[in-house]
């Protein structure tokens, strides 16, 4: 009997993180971490379903959810085995759709909607095969991995043959690296001390806690006020000492000239990198900044909209650290392409994970990269933010500053049923209570 995909259900899930200023930065002072959440259901006897989401920070999450629902005709009714057996073709079918492309192409709300659905299909595939996504990918042959990638617009920087060579070079030692991951996990850094809305006492306390928990790198938000940034960096550096890396993140706040001048003022505190110093679309601006602020390095990626922009950032030497995002580009397939590009140019991948569920997803991509693509942990860390993990059935775990390698089948994307009810917007009890409070 043929098993089919029978449904695509969406949920507008929002968390009131703005109440405690969790996630606050110079460009986003009051974020409510949110998920435009999707469940892809099947008629399998065991009730098998795939889960995915697009991350937003509140207003507009309903628009993102509507965009995901627009993809229902591409998914519902399909043969499950055939679909999961050729996710490269399914990706191209959605991304190359002649009418949907007009809304991008390959950027914005529609591209993120495709990401949510593609990631849900990978969650479904991994659950069906009884493996976590990182291991499912790491066990694929180089040829199977290359078949996932759309090389249109990339071939001037990375050809299928070059991608195949990268993957074949990494084949020796796969088993040993997998065992290393399972024994030791993957290095993390924490952003939790650095939100811009925290007072100095909280900054100092959280810096001390981060060091005690084994983190060797922290990150501070900057960009709203130079004197304030100097004071906060002085506190952080004085608290953690000279041997802990401190990255800084401007969240696109600056023009190119401002970025150069501002980072030079902060350079005495030895920032490990400056993240998103200007518009994520300004490839040449990033390159100009990188040359001017060296040896301080540039990192970006959380708002980079597709593999083409990443290609240009790498080609121009604009970034020293590539911060892919699991839910910004069109899901696992496009992120495999981005990992291959980074390997071609020798740039470490340090994923963005500042948002609900992003830590859960990106750990799989970095672990796959280590086992089957780059084969390296040098200068590679995954961002960790200590918020909202309790809402997932397979939450990330950190031990001694390292992500514990997940072993549960799937993409670690499944939210608890009670969360989908409690934090539903606008009718869930958390939000109806907030409405009553605001009215009183």
N, C-alpha and C positions, 0 to 999 in steps of 0.2 A: 504493500500500500504506500502511495506517495505521501510524504510529509510536506506540508505547505506552510508558508508564512501567512497567518490569518488576520493579523491586526497590527496597527501602529497607534499606540495611545500616548498622549502627551500630558504633562503636568507642569504648571507654572509654580515653581517652588522658590520661596524667598525667605532669607534669614535676616532678622533685624540687627545686623552687625554694626550699623551706624550708631546704635545706642551706646556702645563702649568704644567707638572709634577704631575698632579692629578693621584693618585694611586701609586705613586713611593714609593719603599721600598728598603731594602738592597739587595734583590735578584732580584727584578724587577724594575730597575731604569727608564725604559721608556715604560710603558704599554700603549697600545691603547685598551681601553675597547671595547670588541666585543661580538657579539651574533651570534652563528650559529642557525638561527631562522627557525622555522617550523610552517606551517599552515596546519592543518588537516581539509579538507573540506567535506561537506556532500551534499546530494541532498534534504535536508529538504527545504520545501517551503520558510522558512524565511532566508535561506542562512547560517544556523548555522555552525560555524567553531570553532575549538579549536586551541589555540596558545601556543607555548612553545619554549624553547631555551636552548642551552648549552652556558655557559659563558667561553670566552677565553680572552687573552690580546693581540691579534693581529695575528702574524704569526702562521699559523696552523689552523686558523679559517676555511679555505677552506677544510682542511682535516676533520675537525669536521662536517662540512656541508655535505660532501660526505658520511660520516658514517651514518648520519641521513637518507639520501636518500636510503641507503642500507636496511632500515627497511620498505620501502614502501610495499613490498609483504606481510608483516605481518598485514598490516592495511587496505589497499585499497581494497574495495569490500566487506568488512565485514558488516553484519547487525548491524546497529548502536545500537539498543536497547539491543541486546544480548551482544554486546561488552561492553557497558557502565554498563550493569547489572552484569558483572563479571570481573572487572578490576584486581582482584587477579589472575585469570587464564590467562588473557592477559599478565600480567607482567611475569609470570612464562614461558609462551610460548616463549617470546623474550629472557629472561635472561638464560633459560635452553637450548636454541637451541644448538645442539651438535657441529655445526661448528662455530657459532659465539663465543661460549665459549672459543674456542682455542685462540682467540684474547685477552682474559683476563687471567683467567676467572673472570668475575665480577669486572673489573677495566679498567681504561683508556678510550680511545676515544670511544670505542663501548658502554661501560657502560654509559658514558655521553650522547651518542646518544639516548640510550633507555630512559634515564631520560627526554630528551627533548620531546620525543614522548609520554611517559607516562604522563608527566605533561600537555601536550596538550590535552590528552584524559580527564584528570581531569578537565581542563578548559572547555572542551566541555560538560562534564557531569554536572558541576555546572551551566553553562549557561542554559542548557536544563531544569534543575530543579529550576532555578530562585533564586539561592543562591550563596553567595561567598563560596569559597572552605572551609574556616575555619568552616563555619556554616554547610555546607554539611557534613563534617566529624563529627562535634560535634553532629549532629542529628542522626548519625548512631548508631545502637545498638552495645553493646560490641561484640556480636557474628559476626556481619557484619564486624567490624573492624579487628577482629582476622582473618577472612577469607582473608583479604588483604595481610597478612604477610606470607612470606616464612620462616619457622622455621628451615629449613635445615641449619646446621652449628651453630645454636643458642641454641639448646635444652639443652646443658650442662649448659647454663646460664639463659635461659628463655624458659619455656615450654608454649604451647598454654593455658594450664590451669592457669598458673601463669599470663599470659597476660590478660586472661579473668577476673581473680580476681582483677587485677589492675584497669581495666576499670569499673568493677562493683562497686568497692569502690568509684570511682569518679562519679558515676551516681547521688547520692544525691547532690543537689546544682548546677547541670548543668545550670538550668534556671537562677539562681541568678548570677552565674559567667558570663553567656552570657550577662545579663543586665548590669553587672559591666563593661564588655568590651565595650559595646556600649556607656556607659556613660563616661568612663574615658580613654579608650584606653589601650595601653600596653607600659610599660617603655622601653625607648630607651637609647643607648649611642652613641656618635658620634666619628668617626675616622677623620672627615674632618680637624681638626687642625693639624694632626700628620704626614702627608705625608713627607717622608724623603727629598724630593727636595725643600721644602719650606724654605725660609730664616727666621731668628729669629724674624723679625718684623711681618711677616705674621703669624708665630706660635703664638706670643703673642696676636695679634689681634683676631685670630680665637679662641683662648682659652677664651678670654673675651666674645666673641660673644656666644660661647657655653654655658657658665654660664648664660648669660643674657637670652638665649632662653630656660632655664629650665633644661638643661642636668645636671645630677649628676655624670656622668662618661664620660671621654674622653679616647682616645687611641692614643699613639705615636708609630711610627715605630722606631725600633732600630736595631743595629747589624752591621752597616758598620764601625763605628769608635767609640771606647769607650769614648774618651775625648769629642767627639761631642755629644754622647748620654748623658753624664753627664751634659754638658752645656745646652742641650735642655730640659732635665728633670728639671734642676734647674729653667729654665725660666718658664716652664709650672707649676711646683709646686708653684713657687712664684706668678704666675698670678692667679691661681684658688684657692689657699689657701689649708688648711689641710683637708677640709671636702668633697672635690670633689675627687672621685676615678680616678686614672690614671692607666690604663692598658698599657702594653708594648707588642709589637709584633715584633718578630725577623724574621718571614717569613722563617723559616727553615735554617737560616744562619749558625748555630753553630754546631760543634761537641759536644759531651756530656760534656767533661771536660771544654771546652770553655764556654759553656752555664752556667755551675755552677759558674765558676769564674766571668763571665760578670754580671750575675744577682746579685751576692753578692756585686759587686761594685755599682750597681744601687739601692740596697735595702734601703739605707738611704732616698730615695725619696718616699718610701712606695708604690711600685707598687701593684696594686690590683691583677693582674695576669700577667704572661708572656705567650705569645701565640706563638705556633709553635717554641719552642726553638731548635728543631733539626729535623731530617728527619721525615716526617709524618708516615713512615713505621716502625720506630724504637720504638716499644712498650716498650721494656725493657729500652731503653735509656730514654724515657719519665719518666718511673717509677724511674729510678736512679736520674734524675734531680729533680723530685718532692720531693724525700726524702731529697736531699742535700740542696735545697733552701728554705725549709719550714721555716717560715710561708708564704712566697710568694707562690702563687698557680700557677698551670699549667693549661692552656687551649689549646685545639687544635680541629681540625675537618675539616677545609675548604678543605684540601687536603687528608683527609682520604677517601679511595677509596670504602669502602663497610662496611656493618653492622658487618662483622666478625672482622675487625680491631677495630671498636668501642667496640665490645664485649670484646676484649682483653685489651684495654685501661682501661675499667671499671673493669675487673676482677683483674688487677694488681694494681689498685689504682693509675694509672699513671696521671689521670686528675681530677681536681676539678670542671672544667666547660667544658661541651661538646658543641662544636661549629658545629652543623650540617650545611650542605650546601644544598640548595634546588635543585641544578643542578649538583652536583658532583656524588652522588650515584644515583641509578636508580629510581629517582622520588619519588612521594608521598608515594607509597607503602613501599619502603625501609625506608623512613624517619619515617613512622608510627612505623616500627620495632625498629628503633633507639630511638625514643621517649619512647617506652615501655621499652627498655633496660635501659635507663637513669632513668626512674621511678623505676625500679626494684632495681637499685644500689643507688638511692637517690642522683643523681648528677644533678644539675641544667643545663638546656639547654639554651645557649646564642648564637643564630645562627650567622654564618658569613653572611655578606651582602655587602662586599666590592667589588662591581662590578655592571655593568649595569643590571638593572632589578632584582637583587637579593633581595633588600629590598622589592620590590613588592611581591615576592614569599614567603619569609620566614615569613613575618608577619602572613600569614595564618597558617603556621605550629605551631608557638608559641601560637597563639590564640586558635587553636584546642587543643594543649597540656594543656593550662590553663583550658579550659572548661571540657575536657573529659578524660585527662590522669593524669597529676600531680595534678591538682586542685590548683596550687600554683604559686604565683608571687615572692616568696622570692628569692633574689639574682638572679633573671632572668631579662635579658635585651636583646633587639635585637639591633644589630649593625645598625647604620644609616650613610650613606655617601651621602652628598648633591651633587650628580652628576647625570645628564641625566634623571631625572624623567619626564621631560617635553616631552619625546618621547613616553610616554605611555598614553593610553586613560583613564586609571584609576590609576593615580600615587599615591604613598604614600603621606600622609600628617602628619606633626609633629606639635603638639600643646603642649607647655609647657613641652618639653622633652618626649612626649609620642606619639607613633604611634596612629593615629586616626583609629578606627576599620573600615575596608572596608565593604560596604553594597552592592556594585554592583555585580551582578552575575558573577562568573568566578574566575580565578586565578590571576587577575590583570596583566596578561602577554601580553595583546594585545598592540603591537606597532602601532603608527600612520602610515597610509599609506605613507604619505610624508617622514617619517623617513626612511622607507624601500627603498625608491627611492633615497633620498638625500645622505644617508650614505652607499649605496651599494658599495661593494669593488669587483673589482677595478674601475668599470665604473661609479659610482655615481658622481655627480658634486663636492662634497667635495673632493674626491680623485683625480679626473681628474684635478681639480684646483691645488691640492698639487703637482701633477706630473709636471704641467706646471711651478710652482714656482721653483721646484727643478732643472728643466732643464734650467732655465733662469740665 
